[in-house]
Amino acid sequence: MKKLLLLLAAAATCASAYAVDAELEYNTQAWKQTAPAWANYRQGFGMDGAFYVRDMDQKIIARWDENGVDENFALELPEECTGHAVTRDEAGNIIARIDNGWSGGWKVGSDETGEPIMALRVFPGATNDFIDSPLPEEAFNDWGENGRLDYFGFAEGDVMSEGALYIINNGSTKIFKIAFVDGEVDPDNSGVISYSGVNLGTANQSCVINPYTAADGSRHYLFVNRSAAPVDIVFDEENNEFVGKAISLPNKGACNGIYPFSLGGYDLFLYPTTPNYLDGFAIAEAGAAEPILTVAPTVAANPNGGQVNWLCAEPVAGSNTKATIYQYCPGAYTAVYDFKLKTTITAVKDVNAAKQLTGVKYYNVAGVESATPFDGVNIVVNTYNDGSREATKVLR
């Protein structure tokens, strides 16, 4: 297994030898709209060419597109709810917090009438056929009375079949999983998930966790603490726990809003930059010295008091190089951009063009060596006449 880990490291080294170039542009499909005041519109996200933003005053989730606010669209929220946390899952279902205590801990248990307190509302397919669910009290015994949570990260899977939302509260280092089945919170599979690895630090009310699928197909969860280094987390099935390691991003700012995505075989991170709390952003690989793309701030002063610059990316269907970038800067604007990875400049195969292949070995995921490929995942190790080796991952 140690040999296999070394080979995987070698494969990662080879992948990083590719020079990445990219561009961002407005075109006839992209647009920019002035956003309403910060106070009532604090969290939003983009999908399918539009923005969905929670209106705390009107008690709705509004939709914006290139024509402005869609007057024919409004997802209804309870009159008594005061929060602004809203998100979507990977299937396009929208999730909002509806208990009336966003500045305090979750409202769990029952109200004075004995009815369960509804904490989450799911809007299937972004429609008003909503489903309300309480949070299971037994799963949140460790949350704490002062566990404040202002925002949501994106949810995993399809909550209308099976999905999950991962949260972490103010002052805690415990990760909670809110599991969903058929649109409702699943008490049996909700609760604290064991965690080890780099210290998550002291969480604040702006922490979010965003699940994503890496270029190699593995599942990851990016923990974002507004003022600290992000932590990339994977699930260790053998020990049934999350394991995290810190990652660095060049010129990362203190705003919340980082979004991980994969495109063209690269794991990329879309994130706010300095100066803090403005609208500048960049795209980079983890650990890179420089971003592959930087967009300078366009506002001269902090447009919002919540220190957020919400960003997300949506790969274009059928393309390996294009994505739609959504930006919501509360109090300033919403914007849609077209992002494109340009042709790679330098590739490993060009560097190795003069070498002669002298041997090939195959390793399976358990580290077993063979002269012929295994069925399934193979780590293929090529040895060259100059003594160098190159490892790649291949599915047979």
Summary of the structure (lengths in Angstrom):
residues: 396
radius of gyration: 22.5
end to end distance: 20.4
largest distance: 78.9
contacts: 1274
relative contact order: 0.15
helix: 8%
strand: 41%
